[in-house]
Amino acid sequence: MQKYLDLFGFNNEIDYKTEVLAGITVSLALIPEAVAFAMIAGLSPLTGLYAAFMMGLVTSIIGGRPGMISGATGAVAVVLVALAVSHGPEYIFAAVVLAGLIQVGAGMLKLGKLMRLVPHPVIFGFVNGLAVIIFMSQLDQFKTPSGDWMTGQSLYVLLGLVILTMAIIWGLPKFSKKIPASLVAILTIFAIVVVFGIETKTVGDIASIQGGFPPFHIPQIPFTWEAFMTILPYSAIMAGVGLIESLLTLNIIDEITETRGNGNKEAVAQGTANIFSGFFSGMGGCAMIGQSLINVSSGARTRISGVVAAVMLLVFIMFGSGMIELLPMAALTGLMIMVAIGTFEWASLKTFTRMPNSDIFVMVMVTLVTAVLHNLALAVLIGVIIAALVFAWDNAKRIRARKHIDEDGIKHYEIYGPLFFGSVTVFNSKFDVLNDPDEIIIDFEESRVVDMSAIEALNKITERYNKVGKTVHLKHLSKDCRKMLQNADAIIDVNVMEDPTYKLALDKV
């Protein structure tokens, strides 16, 4: 029993009122987004709502980041569009289940730690791009059903309500933080619209959210290799996009709350949630940065708020759809615009004159790809590749060689800086084969032999000296470097000088 109490943090000092109210606020904000994302994928609105319930409930209970909210997302919806058009919802459900299995496998293999390889400029760009996406998505609320921009009184009414919502969210915390400002704003705008009989767009104008408990449903697709290969590409992309967005969101919430989540545990939770979602008529999803920020900005810090949000969402679907459909979209639009403003890393703009040009370039590229293409996986991949190339280029230029001849007439090359594929050319240029004495020592006390390109470079330099009758010795190689040379012994020939006085430094993880 104790472990279950610990799971929800009941043994800690918790503001239960804050947790519950934050959960209710999140549940209200989830509804229009879940509906919209389902419609993007060409699915029933209830498909998005069921996904939000399943994803939110499972990840809140077993996820690696308390306070983080998961549900149906635009990133996943975009991936599913083509499959929905070509094969229909049954293939969607199957693809979601398979994506979940892939994510569980990634978590079991502890691939969540790969997020450590994502540079900070990439995270900045990703977050800024998401902020732009959230903001731009809200502009659709200012359009008529025909797609034209609103004009006249309807526009002014909507705009006024949106601004009032934003003002409440911005101003209320300056006076009191006992009740989440977002919830107060939504209820205030709702009361104003009802009391004064203001005609404005509501949640019900988008779609009906009335439904029952998510039905258990085994995807009705042929159990064949062809069907598997049809859904596999979509599942793989969905799994990758979902993990990237979820783990980046985890990192962002970590920074805000000054705590640390578990990436591998979150990957398993995301996968498990997608499996449940696929079997309970949901479209699948991942962590939602907007709702997660609403949650933590409302003061939530435990799993309780996420569970409350999921349960309340189900209650609204089953029993309160009529009331929820009356909520003004203006209130939810104002809330999401404030989320976008809060999400944007304004501090990143101040660093333009202080950051290296390469970091600025990476950040801007990731922001543009995220905002324009809505392809989060591609944005992060491009950012990581560019950052890796810049890192490799910088390190390639750092390899140096100190040279001296000892009393025995042996020339020493003391190498410092990493020897890898990028620095091989510079390394080779350091040696004067023709004019060097008959014996030389290449000292790696301040260097590391990193890859096969480096080993081949050592082999080549040894061959060059051997051709002119001179001998090369390698000294002070670390343990891992020696092992790499031993493994490559069949294809290269180098002399490693034994140095019993040298103490090998072992890496401690």
C-alpha positions in Angstrom: 0.0 0.0 0.0 2.9 2.3 0.8 4.3 2.2 -2.7 0.9 3.3 -4.1 0.8 6.2 -1.7 4.3 7.2 -2.7 3.3 7.0 -6.4 0.9 9.9 -6.0 3.1 11.7 -3.5 0.5 11.5 -0.7 3.3 11.5 1.8 4.5 14.9 0.7 3.1 18.3 1.5 0.6 18.8 -1.3 -1.8 21.6 -2.0 -4.7 19.3 -3.0 -7.0 22.2 -3.9 -4.4 23.5 -6.4 -3.8 20.1 -7.9 -7.6 19.5 -8.4 -8.3 23.0 -9.8 -5.3 22.7 -12.1 -6.6 19.4 -13.4 -10.1 20.8 -14.1 -8.5 23.7 -16.0 -6.4 21.4 -18.1 -9.4 19.2 -18.9 -11.3 22.2 -20.2 -8.4 23.2 -22.4 -8.0 19.7 -23.7 -11.4 19.5 -25.2 -11.1 21.9 -28.2 -7.6 20.8 -29.0 -8.5 17.1 -28.9 -11.4 17.7 -31.2 -9.4 19.8 -33.6 -6.5 17.3 -33.8 -8.9 14.5 -34.5 -10.5 16.5 -37.3 -7.1 17.3 -38.7 -6.5 13.5 -39.0 -9.9 13.1 -40.6 -11.3 11.2 -37.6 -14.4 11.5 -35.4 -14.0 14.1 -32.6 -14.6 11.4 -30.0 -11.5 9.6 -31.3 -9.4 12.6 -30.2 -11.2 12.9 -26.8 -10.8 9.2 -26.1 -7.1 9.5 -26.9 -6.8 12.5 -24.6 -8.4 10.5 -21.8 -6.4 7.3 -22.2 -3.1 9.1 -22.8 -3.6 11.5 -19.9 -4.7 8.8 -17.4 -2.0 6.2 -18.1 0.9 8.7 -18.3 -0.2 10.5 -15.2 -0.1 7.2 -13.2 3.0 5.5 -14.5 4.9 8.3 -16.4 8.3 9.6 -15.6 7.4 13.2 -15.1 4.7 14.2 -12.5 2.7 17.2 -13.7 3.2 16.6 -17.4 0.0 16.2 -19.5 -0.4 13.9 -22.5 -3.1 13.6 -25.0 -4.0 13.8 -28.7 -1.5 16.1 -30.4 -1.1 17.9 -33.7 2.3 16.3 -34.4 0.7 12.8 -34.3 -2.4 13.9 -36.2 -0.3 15.2 -39.1 1.5 11.8 -39.3 -1.8 10.0 -39.5 -3.6 12.1 -42.1 -2.4 10.1 -45.2 -3.1 6.7 -43.5 -6.6 7.8 -42.5 -7.4 8.9 -46.1 -6.0 5.8 -47.7 -7.1 3.0 -45.3 -9.6 4.5 -42.7 -9.7 4.5 -38.9 -9.2 0.8 -38.3 -5.7 1.0 -39.7 -5.2 4.1 -37.5 -6.0 2.2 -34.4 -3.6 -0.6 -35.4 -0.8 1.9 -36.2 -1.3 3.5 -32.8 -0.9 0.1 -31.0 2.2 -0.7 -33.0 3.7 2.8 -32.3 3.1 2.1 -28.6 5.0 -1.1 -28.8 7.9 0.6 -30.4 7.9 3.3 -27.7 7.8 0.7 -24.9 10.8 -1.1 -26.6 12.7 2.2 -26.7 12.0 2.8 -23.1 13.1 -0.8 -22.1 16.3 -0.3 -24.1 16.9 3.0 -22.2 17.0 5.1 -25.3 15.5 8.0 -23.4 19.0 9.1 -22.4 19.7 10.0 -26.1 17.8 13.2 -25.3 21.0 14.3 -23.6 22.5 14.6 -27.0 20.0 17.3 -28.0 21.9 20.7 -27.7 20.3 23.6 -25.9 19.9 25.8 -29.1 17.8 22.9 -30.5 15.6 22.9 -27.5 15.3 26.7 -27.7 14.3 26.5 -31.4 11.9 23.6 -30.7 10.1 25.5 -27.9 9.9 28.7 -29.9 8.6 26.9 -32.9 5.9 25.2 -30.8 4.9 28.6 -29.4 4.5 29.9 -32.9 2.4 26.9 -33.8 0.1 27.3 -30.8 -0.4 31.0 -31.5 -1.0 30.5 -35.3 -3.5 27.7 -34.6 -5.6 30.0 -32.5 -6.0 32.4 -35.5 -8.5 30.0 -37.0 -11.0 31.0 -34.4 -11.2 34.4 -36.0 -12.5 32.8 -39.2 -16.0 32.0 -40.3 -17.1 28.4 -41.2 -16.4 29.3 -44.8 -12.8 30.2 -44.1 -13.1 33.9 -44.4 -11.9 36.3 -41.7 -14.5 37.6 -39.3 -15.6 41.2 -39.7 -17.9 43.7 -37.9 -19.5 43.0 -34.5 -18.7 39.3 -34.3 -15.0 40.0 -34.7 -15.1 42.8 -32.1 -17.0 40.7 -29.6 -14.6 37.7 -30.0 -11.6 39.9 -29.8 -12.9 41.7 -26.7 -13.5 38.4 -24.9 -10.1 37.0 -25.9 -8.4 40.2 -24.6 -10.4 40.0 -21.3 -9.4 36.4 -20.9 -5.8 37.2 -21.4 -6.0 40.2 -19.0 -7.5 38.0 -16.2 -4.8 35.3 -16.7 -2.1 38.0 -16.6 -3.4 40.1 -13.8 -5.1 37.7 -11.3 -1.8 36.1 -10.1 -0.6 39.5 -9.0 -3.4 39.6 -6.4 -4.0 36.0 -5.6 -2.7 32.5 -6.6 -5.2 30.5 -4.6 -7.2 29.6 -7.6 -5.7 29.0 -11.1 -6.1 32.2 -13.1 -6.9 30.2 -16.3 -9.9 28.5 -14.6 -11.1 31.9 -13.3 -10.8 33.4 -16.8 -12.8 30.6 -18.4 -15.6 30.7 -15.8 -15.7 34.5 -15.9 -16.0 34.7 -19.7 -18.6 31.9 -19.6 -20.7 33.9 -17.0 -20.5 37.1 -19.1 -21.6 35.4 -22.2 -24.6 33.6 -20.5 -25.7 36.6 -18.3 -25.6 39.1 -21.2 -26.7 36.7 -23.9 -23.7 37.4 -26.1 -23.6 35.5 -29.3 -20.2 34.1 -30.0 -18.6 30.9 -31.1 -18.8 28.0 -28.6 -17.2 24.6 -28.3 -20.4 23.0 -29.6 -20.0 25.0 -32.8 -16.9 23.0 -33.6 -18.3 19.5 -32.9 -20.4 17.5 -30.4 -18.4 15.9 -27.6 -21.2 13.7 -26.3 -20.2 10.1 -25.9 -19.9 7.2 -23.5 -17.0 5.3 -22.0 -14.3 4.5 -24.6 -15.3 1.1 -26.1 -12.7 -1.7 -26.2 -12.1 -2.5 -29.8 -9.6 -4.7 -31.5 -8.5 -3.0 -34.8 -10.3 -4.8 -37.7 -7.4 -5.2 -40.2 -6.1 -8.2 -42.0 -3.5 -10.1 -40.0 -1.1 -10.2 -42.9 2.5 -9.1 -43.7 1.1 -6.6 -46.2 -1.1 -4.9 -43.6 1.9 -4.8 -41.2 4.1 -3.1 -43.7 1.3 -0.6 -44.5 1.1 0.6 -40.9 4.8 0.2 -39.9 6.2 3.4 -41.5 3.4 5.5 -39.9 3.9 3.8 -36.6 7.7 4.3 -36.6 7.3 8.0 -37.4 4.5 8.4 -34.9 6.7 6.7 -32.2 9.7 8.8 -33.0 7.7 12.1 -33.1 5.9 11.2 -29.9 9.0 10.4 -28.0 10.9 13.5 -29.2 8.1 15.8 -28.3 7.4 14.0 -25.0 11.0 14.0 -23.9 11.6 17.6 -24.9 8.5 18.6 -23.0 9.9 16.6 -20.0 13.1 18.6 -20.2 11.2 21.9 -20.3 9.0 21.0 -17.3 12.2 19.8 -15.5 13.7 23.3 -15.9 10.5 25.1 -14.8 9.9 23.0 -11.7 13.7 22.5 -10.9 13.1 18.8 -10.6 14.2 15.8 -12.7 12.0 13.3 -14.5 12.8 9.9 -15.9 13.0 9.8 -19.7 13.1 6.0 -20.0 10.1 5.6 -17.7 8.2 8.2 -19.6 9.0 6.4 -22.9 7.5 3.2 -21.5 4.5 5.1 -20.2 3.9 6.9 -23.5 4.0 3.5 -25.3 1.7 1.9 -22.8 -0.7 4.8 -23.2 -0.7 4.5 -27.0 -1.4 0.8 -26.8 -4.4 1.4 -24.6 -5.5 4.3 -26.8 -5.4 2.1 -29.9 -7.5 -0.6 -28.2 -10.0 1.9 -26.9 -10.8 3.8 -30.1 -8.3 6.6 -29.6 -6.0 8.2 -32.2 -2.9 8.1 -30.1 -0.8 11.0 -28.9 2.1 12.2 -26.8 3.0 14.8 -24.2 1.4 18.2 -24.8 3.6 21.2 -24.0 0.7 23.7 -24.0 -1.4 21.7 -21.5 1.7 20.8 -19.4 2.5 24.5 -19.1 -1.0 25.3 -18.1 -0.8 22.6 -15.5 2.5 23.6 -13.9 1.8 27.3 -14.2 -1.4 26.7 -12.2 0.8 25.3 -9.4 0.4 21.5 -10.0 3.4 19.4 -9.2 2.1 15.9 -8.7 0.4 13.1 -10.6 -2.9 14.1 -9.0 -3.6 16.9 -11.4 -3.1 14.7 -14.5 -5.4 12.0 -13.1 -8.1 14.7 -12.3 -7.8 16.2 -15.8 -8.3 12.8 -17.5 -11.2 11.8 -15.2 -12.9 15.2 -15.6 -12.5 14.9 -19.4 -14.3 11.6 -19.3 -17.0 13.0 -17.0 -17.6 15.9 -19.5 -17.9 13.5 -22.4 -20.3 11.2 -20.6 -22.4 13.6 -18.5 -21.5 17.2 -19.0 -21.3 17.5 -22.8 -24.2 19.9 -23.0 -22.7 22.4 -20.6 -19.2 22.1 -22.0 -20.4 22.7 -25.5 -21.7 26.1 -24.3 -18.1 27.3 -23.3 -17.1 30.3 -25.4 -14.2 29.5 -27.7 -12.9 33.0 -26.9 -12.0 31.9 -23.4 -10.0 28.9 -24.6 -8.4 31.0 -27.4 -7.2 33.6 -25.0 -5.9 30.8 -22.7 -3.9 29.2 -25.5 -2.5 32.6 -26.7 -1.2 33.2 -23.2 0.3 29.7 -23.2 2.0 30.5 -26.5 3.4 33.8 -25.0 4.6 31.9 -21.9 6.1 29.1 -24.0 8.2 31.3 -26.2 11.8 31.5 -24.8 12.1 35.3 -24.8 15.5 35.0 -23.2 16.8 33.4 -26.4 16.3 36.7 -28.2 18.7 38.4 -25.7 21.4 35.9 -26.4 21.7 36.7 -30.1 24.6 38.9 -29.5 26.2 36.6 -27.0 25.7 33.1 -28.6 28.1 31.7 -31.3 26.7 32.2 -34.8 26.4 28.5 -35.2 24.1 28.2 -32.2 22.0 31.1 -33.4 21.7 29.4 -36.9 20.7 26.1 -35.3 18.1 27.8 -33.1 16.5 29.8 -36.0 16.5 26.7 -38.3 14.7 24.5 -35.8 12.2 27.3 -35.1 11.4 27.8 -38.8 11.1 24.0 -39.6 8.9 23.5 -36.5 6.7 26.5 -37.2 6.4 26.1 -41.0 6.4 22.4 -41.6 4.9 21.3 -38.3 7.4 18.4 -38.5 8.8 18.2 -35.0 11.0 15.1 -35.6 12.5 16.7 -38.7 13.2 19.9 -36.9 15.0 18.3 -34.1 16.9 16.0 -36.4 18.1 18.9 -38.6 19.1 20.8 -35.4 21.1 17.8 -34.0 22.8 17.2 -37.3 23.9 20.8 -37.8 25.0 21.0 -34.2 27.0 17.8 -34.5 28.7 19.0 -37.7 29.6 22.3 -36.1 31.0 20.4 -33.1 33.0 18.1 -35.3 34.4 21.1 -37.3 35.4 23.0 -34.2 37.1 19.9 -32.7 38.9 19.1 -35.9 40.7 22.4 -35.7 41.8 21.9 -32.1 44.3 19.0 -32.5 47.8 20.2 -31.9 51.3 18.7 -31.6 54.2 19.8 -29.3 57.5 18.7 -30.7 60.9 18.1 -29.1 64.0 15.9 -29.5 65.4 14.2 -26.3 69.0 13.5 -25.3 68.9 10.2 -27.1 68.0 11.8 -30.4 64.4 10.5 -30.4 61.8 13.0 -31.6 58.6 13.3 -29.5 55.2 14.4 -30.9 53.0 15.3 -27.9 49.4 15.3 -29.3 46.6 17.1 -27.7 43.0 17.3 -28.9 40.9 14.4 -30.2 42.0 12.3 -33.1 38.9 11.4 -35.2 37.6 11.5 -38.7 37.4 15.3 -38.7 40.9 15.9 -37.4 42.8 13.3 -39.4 44.0 15.7 -42.1 45.3 18.2 -39.6 47.0 15.4 -37.7 48.8 14.1 -40.8 50.2 17.6 -41.5 52.0 17.8 -38.2 54.7 15.3 -39.1 58.0 15.9 -41.0 58.7 12.4 -42.2 61.8 13.1 -44.3 63.6 15.3 -41.9 62.7 13.5 -38.7 65.3 11.2 -36.9 65.3 7.4 -37.3 63.0 6.9 -34.2 60.0 9.0 -33.2 57.4 8.7 -30.4 53.8 9.9 -30.7 52.5 10.7 -27.2 48.7 10.5 -26.7 48.7 11.5 -23.0 46.5 14.5 -23.8 44.7 13.0 -26.7 42.3 10.2 -27.6 42.0 7.9 -30.5 38.3 8.0 -31.2 37.3 6.0 -34.3 38.5 3.8 -37.2 39.5 6.9 -39.3 41.9 7.8 -36.5 43.3 4.2 -36.4 43.8 4.2 -40.1 45.6 7.6 -39.8 48.0 6.0 -37.3 48.5 3.1 -39.7 49.2 5.5 -42.6 51.7 7.6 -40.7 53.5 4.4 -39.5 53.7 3.2 -43.2 55.1 6.6 -44.3 58.0 6.4 -41.7 58.6 2.7 -42.4 59.1 3.4 -46.1 62.1 5.7 -45.3 63.5 3.2 -42.7 62.2 5.0 -39.6 60.3 3.6 -36.6 57.2 5.0 -34.9 56.1 4.2 -31.4 52.7 5.1 -29.8 52.8 6.1 -26.2 50.3 6.8 -23.4 47.3 5.3 -25.1 44.3 5.0 -22.9 42.7 1.6 -22.2 39.9 2.0 -24.6 42.3 3.2 -27.3 44.5 0.1 -26.8 41.5 -2.1 -27.1 40.4 -0.5 -30.3 43.9 -1.0 -31.8 43.9 -4.7 -30.7 40.5 -5.2 -32.4 41.9 -3.7 -35.6 45.1 -5.6 -35.5 44.2 -7.7 -38.5 44.0 -4.8 -40.8 46.6 -2.3 -39.4 50.1 -2.5 -38.0 51.2 0.0 -35.4 53.8 -0.1 -32.5 52.4 0.5 -29.1 55.1 1.4 -26.6 54.6 -0.2 -23.2 54.9 2.3 -20.4 54.5 0.7 -17.0 54.9 4.0 -15.2 51.9 5.5 -16.9 48.7 5.3 -14.9 45.6 4.8 -17.0 42.7 7.1 -16.2 39.5 5.2 -16.2 36.2 7.0 -17.0 33.7 7.0 -14.2 30.1 7.1 -15.2 
